[in-house]
Structures are given as structure tokens and as C-alpha cells.
């Protein structure tokens, strides 16, 4: 066990030596900003695409599970489909009971895989705002850190008395 602690301590020291190098901290923040911005952009794009291309239909809940519900509905093309809707894709605090009529939205190309609650987009908007907000925060933090490090490096260093 002592060997693992020593190894962990060495890895930790090496990690912080790398992070302490000029520019690495800012680079990590910029990469994090890029990842968060990409996730927020992807969520927003999916939300807009679903709003434009999704089709609404009335369905009936045929099964309720712990993590979601199964709904049977008829597509615009007349195809009868059974789709599973996860709890996270359902608006409201409670899932509807078996036999309840529900309004859903689905992808015409994949009606069984892409069905969600048609009543609203609160959770998807929350995801976009959350990831977008973190991306903006990391971007501002990276800019401020870069500004401070440049300001520090531009100041003349005081020499030590000999």
C-alpha cells in the first residue's frame, strides 16, 4: 500500500508541474470551453431540428416502468408504433399511468426511437443553458487568466539583494 501512495504522490506532483507551466492552464480552460460549447451547440441544434422536423401524434400509454413509459401511437403515414419514452424526455413531475392519452412528438424517419413528450422543451432548454453557461464562464475565466499572466510577465522583476 505504501508503494501505491508514493506512486500516487509522484503522479500528483508531475501533474501539477505540468499544470504550472505557462500557458497550460489557459490551454486546459480553452479546451474545456470548446467541449462545453460543442455540447451546448449540439443540444441546441438537436432541439431546433426536432422542433422543425418532429411530427406530433396522440398516443396511449401501454406500459409504465421505473425509468419511463411505452406509448402506442399511429404515425402520419398510418403505421402503428410502440415507442419507449424515458423519464428524462417527459415533462412534468409524474409519468402518466397506463391507459392515459398523451401527446408525443416523434422523428418521422425513426418513430419508435425518437419519441418524446410534445408539451414542452424545458429540460432540453435547461441543458443548452447549463452547458452554454459553463462554456461562457470557462471562456471568460480563460481570458482573465491569460490577461493576468501577460500582465504579470510584462512587469519588471525585482532583483534580490545579494
OpenMM code with the backbone's topology and positions (N, CA, C; nanometers):
from openmm import Vec3, app, unit

residues = "UNK UNK UNK UNK UNK UNK UNK UNK UNK UNK UNK UNK UNK UNK UNK UNK UNK UNK UNK UNK UNK UNK UNK UNK UNK UNK UNK UNK UNK UNK UNK UNK UNK UNK UNK UNK UNK UNK UNK UNK UNK UNK UNK UNK UNK UNK UNK UNK UNK UNK UNK UNK UNK UNK UNK UNK UNK UNK UNK UNK UNK UNK UNK UNK UNK UNK UNK UNK UNK UNK UNK UNK UNK UNK UNK UNK UNK UNK UNK UNK UNK UNK UNK UNK UNK UNK UNK UNK UNK UNK UNK UNK UNK UNK UNK UNK UNK UNK UNK UNK UNK UNK UNK UNK UNK UNK UNK UNK UNK UNK UNK UNK UNK UNK UNK UNK UNK UNK UNK UNK UNK UNK UNK UNK UNK UNK UNK UNK UNK UNK UNK UNK UNK UNK UNK UNK UNK UNK UNK UNK UNK UNK UNK UNK UNK UNK UNK UNK UNK UNK UNK UNK UNK UNK UNK UNK UNK UNK UNK UNK UNK UNK".split()
positions = [
    Vec3(0.0822, -0.1196, 0.0000),
    Vec3(0.0000, 0.0000, 0.0000),
    Vec3(0.0863, 0.1256, 0.0000),
    Vec3(0.2013, 0.1191, 0.0709),
    Vec3(0.2899, 0.2341, 0.0761),
    Vec3(0.3459, 0.2690, -0.0600),
    Vec3(0.3724, 0.1653, -0.1430),
    Vec3(0.4235, 0.1892, -0.2778),
    Vec3(0.3225, 0.2615, -0.3655),
    Vec3(0.1955, 0.2278, -0.3480),
    Vec3(0.0914, 0.2930, -0.4279),
    Vec3(0.0766, 0.4390, -0.3867),
    Vec3(0.0880, 0.4665, -0.2572),
    Vec3(0.0789, 0.6052, -0.2114),
    Vec3(0.1929, 0.6883, -0.2688),
    Vec3(0.3130, 0.6314, -0.2684),
    Vec3(0.4288, 0.7027, -0.3231),
    Vec3(0.4096, 0.7273, -0.4724),
    Vec3(0.3588, 0.6254, -0.5425),
    Vec3(0.3340, 0.6401, -0.6865),
    Vec3(0.2289, 0.7477, -0.7117),
    Vec3(0.1218, 0.7466, -0.6328),
    Vec3(0.0161, 0.8465, -0.6468),
    Vec3(0.0708, 0.9862, -0.6196),
    Vec3(0.1553, 0.9990, -0.5186),
    Vec3(0.2146, 1.1289, -0.4869),
    Vec3(0.3021, 1.1780, -0.6016),
    Vec3(0.3796, 1.0880, -0.6623),
    Vec3(0.4649, 1.1261, -0.7756),
    Vec3(0.3816, 1.1699, -0.8960),
    Vec3(0.2751, 1.0958, -0.9236),
    Vec3(0.1870, 1.1325, -1.0355),
    Vec3(0.1243, 1.2684, -1.0091),
    Vec3(0.0813, 1.2906, -0.8856),
    Vec3(0.0213, 1.4187, -0.8496),
    Vec3(0.1217, 1.5331, -0.8670),
    Vec3(0.2458, 1.5125, -0.8226),
    Vec3(0.3484, 1.6159, -0.8392),
    Vec3(0.3741, 1.6441, -0.9868),
    Vec3(0.3836, 1.5376, -1.0667),
    Vec3(0.4079, 1.5546, -1.2105),
    Vec3(0.2924, 1.6295, -1.2758),
    Vec3(0.1708, 1.5952, -1.2367),
    Vec3(0.0528, 1.6627, -1.2919),
    Vec3(0.0581, 1.8120, -1.2623),
    Vec3(0.0845, 1.8481, -1.1382),
    Vec3(0.0862, 1.9895, -1.1024),
    Vec3(0.2070, 2.0629, -1.1609),
    Vec3(0.3189, 1.9905, -1.1844),
    Vec3(0.4319, 2.0537, -1.2543),
    Vec3(0.3901, 2.0916, -1.3957),
    Vec3(0.3158, 2.0022, -1.4621),
    Vec3(0.2701, 2.0304, -1.5990),
    Vec3(0.1703, 2.1452, -1.5985),
    Vec3(0.0745, 2.1408, -1.5066),
    Vec3(-0.0270, 2.2459, -1.4992),
    Vec3(0.0369, 2.3807, -1.4688),
    Vec3(0.1430, 2.3811, -1.3895),
    Vec3(0.2076, 2.5060, -1.3516),
    Vec3(0.2852, 2.5735, -1.4631),
    Vec3(0.3054, 2.5070, -1.5741),
    Vec3(0.3797, 2.5682, -1.6847),
    Vec3(0.2971, 2.6798, -1.7476),
    Vec3(0.3651, 2.7832, -1.7994),
    Vec3(0.2927, 2.8938, -1.8620),
    Vec3(0.2102, 2.8451, -1.9810),
    Vec3(0.0863, 2.8880, -1.9849),
    Vec3(0.0007, 2.8567, -2.0986),
    Vec3(-0.0793, 2.7287, -2.0860),
    Vec3(-0.0352, 2.6350, -2.0006),
    Vec3(-0.1065, 2.5070, -1.9894),
    Vec3(-0.2431, 2.5279, -1.9253),
    Vec3(-0.2483, 2.6098, -1.8221),
    Vec3(-0.3753, 2.6357, -1.7543),
    Vec3(-0.4757, 2.6978, -1.8509),
    Vec3(-0.4308, 2.7950, -1.9256),
    Vec3(-0.5185, 2.8603, -2.0231),
    Vec3(-0.5596, 2.7616, -2.1316),
    Vec3(-0.4667, 2.6791, -2.1763),
    Vec3(-0.4986, 2.5795, -2.2790),
    Vec3(-0.6062, 2.4840, -2.2297),
    Vec3(-0.5936, 2.4372, -2.1055),
    Vec3(-0.6954, 2.3484, -2.0493),
    Vec3(-0.8311, 2.4170, -2.0425),
    Vec3(-0.8323, 2.5432, -2.0042),
    Vec3(-0.9588, 2.6164, -1.9973),
    Vec3(-1.0199, 2.6355, -2.1354),
    Vec3(-0.9367, 2.6653, -2.2336),
    Vec3(-0.9874, 2.6842, -2.3698),
    Vec3(-1.0419, 2.5523, -2.4249),
    Vec3(-0.9730, 2.4422, -2.3976),
    Vec3(-1.0222, 2.3110, -2.4421),
    Vec3(-1.1549, 2.2794, -2.3735),
    Vec3(-1.1633, 2.3049, -2.2424),
    Vec3(-1.2881, 2.2823, -2.1697),
    Vec3(-1.3991, 2.3692, -2.2270),
    Vec3(-1.3681, 2.4952, -2.2556),
    Vec3(-1.4650, 2.5846, -2.3187),
    Vec3(-1.5132, 2.5251, -2.4502),
    Vec3(-1.4205, 2.4752, -2.5310),
    Vec3(-1.4575, 2.4173, -2.6603),
    Vec3(-1.5485, 2.2968, -2.6466),
    Vec3(-1.5180, 2.2098, -2.5508),
    Vec3(-1.6011, 2.0904, -2.5295),
    Vec3(-1.7413, 2.1309, -2.4842),
    Vec3(-1.7493, 2.2204, -2.3853),
    Vec3(-1.8802, 2.2629, -2.3355),
    Vec3(-1.9602, 2.3366, -2.4427),
    Vec3(-1.8932, 2.4213, -2.5199),
    Vec3(-1.9623, 2.4930, -2.6277),
    Vec3(-2.0122, 2.3962, -2.7341),
    Vec3(-1.9343, 2.2929, -2.7632),
    Vec3(-1.9765, 2.1924, -2.8611),
    Vec3(-2.0992, 2.1165, -2.8119),
    Vec3(-2.0987, 2.0774, -2.6851),
    Vec3(-2.2146, 2.0068, -2.6291),
    Vec3(-2.3381, 2.0968, -2.6321),
    Vec3(-2.3227, 2.2231, -2.5900),
    Vec3(-2.4363, 2.3161, -2.5915),
    Vec3(-2.4870, 2.3374, -2.7335),
    Vec3(-2.3962, 2.3526, -2.8282),
    Vec3(-2.4365, 2.3712, -2.9678),
    Vec3(-2.5079, 2.2498, -3.0242),
    Vec3(-2.4591, 2.1311, -2.9895),
    Vec3(-2.5233, 2.0080, -3.0364),
    Vec3(-2.6631, 1.9945, -2.9781),
    Vec3(-2.6781, 2.0218, -2.8485),
    Vec3(-2.8103, 2.0156, -2.7863),
    Vec3(-2.9056, 2.1164, -2.8498),
    Vec3(-2.8572, 2.2373, -2.8737),
    Vec3(-2.9413, 2.3400, -2.9356),
    Vec3(-2.9800, 2.3005, -3.0775),
    Vec3(-2.8853, 2.2477, -3.1532),
    Vec3(-2.9133, 2.2052, -3.2907),
    Vec3(-3.0183, 2.0944, -3.2924),
    Vec3(-3.0010, 1.9941, -3.2054),
    Vec3(-3.0985, 1.8851, -3.1979),
    Vec3(-3.2372, 1.9367, -3.1606),
    Vec3(-3.2413, 2.0313, -3.0676),
    Vec3(-3.3692, 2.0869, -3.0248),
    Vec3(-3.4393, 2.1591, -3.1396),
    Vec3(-3.3638, 2.2382, -3.2144),
    Vec3(-3.4212, 2.3115, -3.3282),
    Vec3(-3.4651, 2.2147, -3.4378),
    Vec3(-3.3829, 2.1146, -3.4665),
    Vec3(-3.4192, 2.0160, -3.5689),
    Vec3(-3.5460, 1.9407, -3.5305),
    Vec3(-3.5571, 1.9043, -3.4042),
    Vec3(-3.6763, 1.8322, -3.3600),
    Vec3(-3.7991, 1.9213, -3.3695),
    Vec3(-3.7822, 2.0491, -3.3381),
    Vec3(-3.8939, 2.1441, -3.3489),
    Vec3(-3.9392, 2.1571, -3.4939),
    Vec3(-3.8457, 2.1594, -3.5871),
    Vec3(-3.8788, 2.1765, -3.7291),
    Vec3(-3.9324, 2.0496, -3.7938),
    Vec3(-3.8688, 1.9362, -3.7654),
    Vec3(-3.8997, 1.8136, -3.8389),
    Vec3(-3.9809, 1.7115, -3.7605),
    Vec3(-3.9947, 1.7316, -3.6302),
    Vec3(-4.0708, 1.6371, -3.5495),
    Vec3(-4.2195, 1.6459, -3.5812),
    Vec3(-4.2870, 1.5327, -3.5722),
    Vec3(-4.4303, 1.5253, -3.6002),
    Vec3(-4.5022, 1.4902, -3.4703),
    Vec3(-4.6141, 1.5571, -3.4441),
    Vec3(-4.6909, 1.5289, -3.3235),
    Vec3(-4.7980, 1.4247, -3.3513),
    Vec3(-4.8274, 1.3460, -3.2488),
    Vec3(-4.9322, 1.2441, -3.2586),
    Vec3(-4.9886, 1.2180, -3.1193),
    Vec3(-5.1116, 1.1655, -3.1159),
    Vec3(-5.1721, 1.1238, -2.9902),
    Vec3(-5.1429, 0.9764, -2.9694),
    Vec3(-5.1108, 0.9409, -2.8469),
    Vec3(-5.0815, 0.8015, -2.8160),
    Vec3(-5.1462, 0.7594, -2.6863),
    Vec3(-5.1343, 0.6314, -2.6565),
    Vec3(-5.1876, 0.5756, -2.5326),
    Vec3(-5.0735, 0.5035, -2.4609),
    Vec3(-5.0620, 0.5298, -2.3321),
    Vec3(-4.9597, 0.4640, -2.2512),
    Vec3(-5.0013, 0.3182, -2.2312),
    Vec3(-4.9150, 0.2257, -2.2719),
    Vec3(-4.9465, 0.0830, -2.2594),
    Vec3(-4.8636, 0.0140, -2.1513),
    Vec3(-4.7548, 0.0776, -2.1091),
    Vec3(-4.6724, 0.0189, -2.0036),
    Vec3(-4.5978, 0.1301, -1.9316),
    Vec3(-4.5921, 0.1168, -1.7994),
    Vec3(-4.5151, 0.2125, -1.7203),
    Vec3(-4.4059, 0.1360, -1.6470),
    Vec3(-4.2840, 0.1836, -1.6661),
    Vec3(-4.1689, 0.1237, -1.5998),
    Vec3(-4.1078, 0.2255, -1.5041),
    Vec3(-4.0074, 0.1821, -1.4327),
    Vec3(-3.9421, 0.2714, -1.3361),
    Vec3(-3.8752, 0.3898, -1.4049),
    Vec3(-3.8176, 0.3685, -1.5223),
    Vec3(-3.7406, 0.4729, -1.5910),
    Vec3(-3.8127, 0.5329, -1.7113),
    Vec3(-3.9403, 0.5020, -1.7313),
    Vec3(-4.0094, 0.5597, -1.8456),
    Vec3(-4.1404, 0.4893, -1.8756),
    Vec3(-4.1938, 0.5173, -1.9938),
    Vec3(-4.3217, 0.4602, -2.0357),
    Vec3(-4.3117, 0.4102, -2.1793),
    Vec3(-4.4015, 0.3187, -2.2133),
    Vec3(-4.4182, 0.2753, -2.3519),
    Vec3(-4.5505, 0.3312, -2.4008),
    Vec3(-4.5465, 0.3908, -2.5186),
    Vec3(-4.6639, 0.4540, -2.5777),
    Vec3(-4.6890, 0.3918, -2.7141),
    Vec3(-4.8163, 0.3665, -2.7451),
    Vec3(-4.8547, 0.3206, -2.8780),
    Vec3(-4.9243, 0.4374, -2.9469),
    Vec3(-4.8808, 0.4665, -3.0706),
    Vec3(-4.9407, 0.5748, -3.1482),
    Vec3(-4.9381, 0.5389, -3.2955),
    Vec3(-5.0135, 0.6148, -3.3735),
    Vec3(-5.0180, 0.5947, -3.5179),
    Vec3(-4.9484, 0.7124, -3.5846),
    Vec3(-4.8532, 0.6827, -3.6723),
    Vec3(-4.7784, 0.7881, -3.7412),
    Vec3(-4.8653, 0.8534, -3.8477),
    Vec3(-4.8157, 0.9630, -3.9030),
    Vec3(-4.8870, 1.0322, -4.0112),
    Vec3(-4.9011, 0.9425, -4.1336),
    Vec3(-4.8113, 0.8457, -4.1488),
    Vec3(-4.8163, 0.7522, -4.2618),
    Vec3(-4.9104, 0.6350, -4.2348),
    Vec3(-4.9717, 0.6309, -4.1159),
    Vec3(-5.0656, 0.5248, -4.0833),
    Vec3(-5.0034, 0.4034, -4.0170),
    Vec3(-4.8763, 0.4081, -3.9847),
    Vec3(-4.8066, 0.2961, -3.9211),
    Vec3(-4.8303, 0.3006, -3.7699),
    Vec3(-4.8680, 0.1875, -3.7124),
    Vec3(-4.8868, 0.1793, -3.5674),
    Vec3(-4.7512, 0.1457, -3.5044),
    Vec3(-4.7102, 0.2271, -3.4063),
    Vec3(-4.5760, 0.2165, -3.3492),
    Vec3(-4.5838, 0.2123, -3.1969),
    Vec3(-4.4955, 0.1316, -3.1382),
    Vec3(-4.4781, 0.1312, -2.9926),
    Vec3(-4.3411, 0.1918, -2.9645),
    Vec3(-4.3398, 0.2975, -2.8859),
    Vec3(-4.2147, 0.3677, -2.8564),
    Vec3(-4.1937, 0.3766, -2.7063),
    Vec3(-4.0695, 0.3653, -2.6655),
    Vec3(-4.0323, 0.3847, -2.5252),
    Vec3(-3.9881, 0.5289, -2.5070),
    Vec3(-4.0432, 0.5921, -2.4060),
    Vec3(-4.0065, 0.7303, -2.3749),
    Vec3(-3.9451, 0.7307, -2.2355),
    Vec3(-3.8222, 0.7782, -2.2269),
    Vec3(-3.7517, 0.7829, -2.0987),
    Vec3(-3.8112, 0.8916, -2.0106),
    Vec3(-3.7940, 0.8732, -1.8819),
    Vec3(-3.8449, 0.9702, -1.7855),
    Vec3(-3.7853, 1.1091, -1.8097),
    Vec3(-3.6584, 1.1157, -1.8505),
    Vec3(-3.5942, 1.2456, -1.8733),
    Vec3(-3.6515, 1.3180, -1.9947),
    Vec3(-3.7178, 1.2450, -2.0847),
    Vec3(-3.7788, 1.3072, -2.2025),
    Vec3(-3.9256, 1.3416, -2.1800),
    Vec3(-3.9711, 1.3307, -2.0557),
    Vec3(-4.1108, 1.3583, -2.0252),
    Vec3(-4.1191, 1.4808, -1.9357),
    Vec3(-4.1998, 1.5775, -1.9748),
    Vec3(-4.2180, 1.6992, -1.8950),
    Vec3(-4.3098, 1.6691, -1.7770),
    Vec3(-4.2889, 1.7382, -1.6696),
    Vec3(-4.3754, 1.7209, -1.5535),
    Vec3(-4.3120, 1.6322, -1.4489),
    Vec3(-4.3750, 1.6313, -1.3323),
    Vec3(-4.3174, 1.5582, -1.2202),
    Vec3(-4.3526, 1.4102, -1.2207),
    Vec3(-4.4633, 1.3736, -1.2846),
    Vec3(-4.5057, 1.2335, -1.2844),
    Vec3(-4.5266, 1.1814, -1.4245),
    Vec3(-4.4917, 1.0557, -1.4426),
    Vec3(-4.5208, 0.9895, -1.5698),
    Vec3(-4.6690, 0.9537, -1.5729),
    Vec3(-4.7307, 0.9581, -1.6905),
    Vec3(-4.8721, 0.9203, -1.6982),
    Vec3(-4.8917, 0.7710, -1.6712),
    Vec3(-5.0098, 0.7376, -1.6227),
    Vec3(-5.0430, 0.5985, -1.5900),
    Vec3(-5.0821, 0.5218, -1.7161),
    Vec3(-5.0828, 0.3897, -1.7056),
    Vec3(-5.1242, 0.3028, -1.8161),
    Vec3(-5.2686, 0.3370, -1.8543),
    Vec3(-5.2925, 0.3509, -1.9839),
    Vec3(-5.4249, 0.3844, -2.0358),
    Vec3(-5.4454, 0.5333, -2.0599),
    Vec3(-5.3536, 0.6171, -2.0107),
    Vec3(-5.3675, 0.7619, -2.0279),
    Vec3(-5.3373, 0.8014, -2.1722),
    Vec3(-5.4140, 0.9006, -2.2224),
    Vec3(-5.3862, 0.9550, -2.3555),
    Vec3(-5.2794, 1.0626, -2.3403),
    Vec3(-5.1811, 1.0587, -2.4299),
    Vec3(-5.0704, 1.1541, -2.4238),
    Vec3(-5.0420, 1.2098, -2.5626),
    Vec3(-4.9849, 1.3282, -2.5646),
    Vec3(-4.9427, 1.3912, -2.6900),
    Vec3(-4.7917, 1.3771, -2.6964),
    Vec3(-4.7430, 1.3175, -2.8049),
    Vec3(-4.5994, 1.2964, -2.8202),
    Vec3(-4.5515, 1.3595, -2.9505),
    Vec3(-4.4219, 1.3693, -2.9622),
    Vec3(-4.3580, 1.4171, -3.0844),
    Vec3(-4.2530, 1.3134, -3.1225),
    Vec3(-4.2421, 1.2841, -3.2526),
    Vec3(-4.1508, 1.1786, -3.2962),
    Vec3(-4.0806, 1.2194, -3.4246),
    Vec3(-3.9673, 1.1525, -3.4508),
    Vec3(-3.8962, 1.1701, -3.5774),
    Vec3(-3.9672, 1.0853, -3.6827),
    Vec3(-4.0048, 1.1413, -3.7970),
    Vec3(-4.0719, 1.0617, -3.8999),
    Vec3(-3.9854, 0.9463, -3.9511),
    Vec3(-3.8551, 0.9651, -3.9551),
    Vec3(-3.7667, 0.8598, -4.0059),
    Vec3(-3.7462, 0.7460, -3.9052),
    Vec3(-3.7612, 0.7742, -3.7754),
    Vec3(-3.7420, 0.6727, -3.6703),
    Vec3(-3.8468, 0.6925, -3.5610),
    Vec3(-3.9724, 0.6649, -3.5882),
    Vec3(-4.0765, 0.6954, -3.4892),
    Vec3(-4.0628, 0.6184, -3.3577),
    Vec3(-4.0143, 0.4957, -3.3621),
    Vec3(-4.0044, 0.4163, -3.2394),
    Vec3(-3.8872, 0.4597, -3.1518),
    Vec3(-3.7813, 0.5145, -3.2109),
    Vec3(-3.6631, 0.5521, -3.1327),
    Vec3(-3.6634, 0.6982, -3.0884),
    Vec3(-3.7354, 0.7841, -3.1577),
    Vec3(-3.7215, 0.9268, -3.1297),
    Vec3(-3.8439, 0.9938, -3.0733),
    Vec3(-3.9243, 0.9253, -2.9940),
    Vec3(-4.0460, 0.9861, -2.9399),
    Vec3(-4.0174, 1.0548, -2.8065),
    Vec3(-4.0776, 1.1723, -2.7891),
    Vec3(-4.0668, 1.2476, -2.6638),
    Vec3(-4.2010, 1.3130, -2.6337),
    Vec3(-4.2129, 1.3691, -2.5148),
    Vec3(-4.3321, 1.4436, -2.4755),
    Vec3(-4.3419, 1.5693, -2.5611),
    Vec3(-4.4592, 1.5964, -2.6166),
    Vec3(-4.4752, 1.7111, -2.7067),
    Vec3(-4.5110, 1.8398, -2.6341),
    Vec3(-4.5266, 1.8356, -2.5031),
    Vec3(-4.5772, 1.9535, -2.4326),
    Vec3(-4.4762, 2.0651, -2.4126),
    Vec3(-4.3500, 2.0381, -2.4168),
    Vec3(-4.2560, 2.1467, -2.3911),
    Vec3(-4.1122, 2.1039, -2.4030),
    Vec3(-4.0244, 2.2028, -2.3880),
    Vec3(-3.8816, 2.1799, -2.4076),
    Vec3(-3.8010, 2.2261, -2.2877),
    Vec3(-3.8615, 2.2300, -2.1710),
    Vec3(-3.7937, 2.2842, -2.0534),
    Vec3(-3.6616, 2.2153, -2.0231),
    Vec3(-3.6605, 2.0831, -2.0249),
    Vec3(-3.5377, 2.0120, -1.9890),
    Vec3(-3.4303, 2.0275, -2.0951),
    Vec3(-3.4714, 2.0296, -2.2215),
    Vec3(-3.3709, 2.0459, -2.3268),
    Vec3(-3.3146, 2.1873, -2.3253),
    Vec3(-3.3990, 2.2852, -2.3008),
    Vec3(-3.3504, 2.4231, -2.2905),
    Vec3(-3.2567, 2.4350, -2.1704),
    Vec3(-3.2907, 2.3681, -2.0614),
    Vec3(-3.2054, 2.3690, -1.9428),
    Vec3(-3.0659, 2.3172, -1.9765),
    Vec3(-3.0584, 2.2086, -2.0541),
    Vec3(-2.9285, 2.1531, -2.0937),
    Vec3(-2.8475, 2.2503, -2.1768),
    Vec3(-2.9134, 2.3161, -2.2714),
    Vec3(-2.8447, 2.4141, -2.3564),
    Vec3(-2.7934, 2.5297, -2.2712),
    Vec3(-2.8791, 2.5809, -2.1827),
    Vec3(-2.8396, 2.6937, -2.0979),
    Vec3(-2.7283, 2.6524, -2.0015),
    Vec3(-2.7395, 2.5333, -1.9443),
    Vec3(-2.6383, 2.4862, -1.8499),
    Vec3(-2.5016, 2.4730, -1.9166),
    Vec3(-2.4951, 2.3968, -2.0260),
    Vec3(-2.3663, 2.3773, -2.0934),
    Vec3(-2.3170, 2.5075, -2.1565),
    Vec3(-2.4073, 2.5861, -2.2120),
    Vec3(-2.3679, 2.7150, -2.2690),
    Vec3(-2.3159, 2.8099, -2.1630),
    Vec3(-2.3810, 2.8113, -2.0469),
    Vec3(-2.3364, 2.8965, -1.9364),
    Vec3(-2.1987, 2.8576, -1.8861),
    Vec3(-2.1767, 2.7267, -1.8712),
    Vec3(-2.0436, 2.6809, -1.8307),
    Vec3(-1.9391, 2.7159, -1.9361),
    Vec3(-1.9753, 2.7038, -2.0622),
    Vec3(-1.8808, 2.7372, -2.1692),
    Vec3(-1.8427, 2.8847, -2.1619),
    Vec3(-1.9413, 2.9713, -2.1439),
    Vec3(-1.9134, 3.1152, -2.1335),
    Vec3(-1.8274, 3.1434, -2.0101),
    Vec3(-1.8604, 3.0798, -1.8976),
    Vec3(-1.7823, 3.1011, -1.7752),
    Vec3(-1.6368, 3.0586, -1.7947),
    Vec3(-1.6148, 2.9417, -1.8564),
    Vec3(-1.4778, 2.8969, -1.8814),
    Vec3(-1.4077, 2.9887, -1.9807),
    Vec3(-1.4787, 3.0385, -2.0793),
    Vec3(-1.4190, 3.1307, -2.1754),
    Vec3(-1.3735, 3.2596, -2.1085),
    Vec3(-1.4593, 3.3149, -2.0233),
    Vec3(-1.4242, 3.4381, -1.9506),
    Vec3(-1.3068, 3.4115, -1.8564),
    Vec3(-1.3118, 3.2984, -1.7867),
    Vec3(-1.2035, 3.2632, -1.6954),
    Vec3(-1.0716, 3.2481, -1.7705),
    Vec3(-1.0749, 3.1850, -1.8856),
    Vec3(-0.9530, 3.1685, -1.9657),
    Vec3(-0.8987, 3.3041, -2.0096),
    Vec3(-0.9869, 3.3924, -2.0532),
    Vec3(-0.9426, 3.5265, -2.0963),
    Vec3(-0.8816, 3.6044, -1.9804),
    Vec3(-0.9475, 3.6014, -1.8652),
    Vec3(-0.8948, 3.6732, -1.7488),
    Vec3(-0.7613, 3.6154, -1.7025),
    Vec3(-0.7504, 3.4837, -1.7028),
    Vec3(-0.6248, 3.4199, -1.6631),
    Vec3(-0.5131, 3.4569, -1.7595),
    Vec3(-0.5428, 3.4544, -1.8870),
    Vec3(-0.4436, 3.4917, -1.9879),
    Vec3(-0.4026, 3.6382, -1.9698),
    Vec3(-0.5000, 3.7251, -1.9466),
    Vec3(-0.4725, 3.8675, -1.9275),
    Vec3(-0.3831, 3.8882, -1.8049),
    Vec3(-0.4166, 3.8220, -1.6938),
    Vec3(-0.3369, 3.8370, -1.5715),
    Vec3(-0.1952, 3.7836, -1.5889),
    Vec3(-0.1821, 3.6691, -1.6572),
    Vec3(-0.0478, 3.6126, -1.6740),
    Vec3(0.0374, 3.7016, -1.7640),
    Vec3(-0.0221, 3.7613, -1.8648),
    Vec3(0.0539, 3.8538, -1.9504),
    Vec3(0.0910, 3.9802, -1.8749),
    Vec3(-0.0007, 4.0284, -1.7919),
    Vec3(0.0249, 4.1489, -1.7141),
    Vec3(0.1401, 4.1237, -1.6160),
    Vec3(0.1394, 4.0043, -1.5520),
    Vec3(0.2464, 3.9693, -1.4590),
    Vec3(0.3801, 3.9565, -1.5298),
    Vec3(0.3805, 3.8934, -1.6473),
    Vec3(0.5070, 3.8724, -1.7180),
    Vec3(0.5600, 4.0026, -1.7780),
    Vec3(0.4744, 4.1033, -1.7967),
    Vec3(0.5186, 4.2305, -1.8527),
    Vec3(0.5839, 4.3195, -1.7467),
    Vec3(0.5540, 4.2957, -1.6194),
    Vec3(0.6119, 4.3764, -1.5134),
    Vec3(0.7574, 4.3361, -1.4921),
    Vec3(0.8459, 4.4356, -1.4715),
    Vec3(0.9864, 4.4017, -1.4471),
    Vec3(0.9999, 4.3277, -1.3138),
    Vec3(1.0863, 4.2287, -1.3129),
    Vec3(1.1075, 4.1504, -1.1914),
    Vec3(1.2054, 4.2235, -1.1005),
    Vec3(1.1753, 4.2165, -0.9739),
    Vec3(1.2638, 4.2786, -0.8757),
    Vec3(1.3811, 4.1850, -0.8504),
    Vec3(1.4992, 4.2422, -0.8494),
    Vec3(1.6167, 4.1585, -0.8229),
    Vec3(1.6343, 4.1438, -0.6724),
    Vec3(1.6854, 4.0304, -0.6343),
    Vec3(1.7082, 4.0041, -0.4926),
    Vec3(1.8368, 4.0731, -0.4481),
    Vec3(1.8336, 4.1248, -0.3284),
    Vec3(1.9585, 4.1839, -0.2778),
    Vec3(2.0605, 4.0738, -0.2503),
    Vec3(2.1854, 4.0985, -0.2865),
    Vec3(2.2890, 3.9964, -0.2664),
    Vec3(2.3572, 4.0087, -0.1345),
] * unit.nanometer
topology = app.Topology()
chain = topology.addChain("A")
for resn in residues:
    res = topology.addResidue(resn, chain)
    for name in ("N", "CA", "C"):
        topology.addAtom(name, app.Element.getBySymbol(name[0]), res)
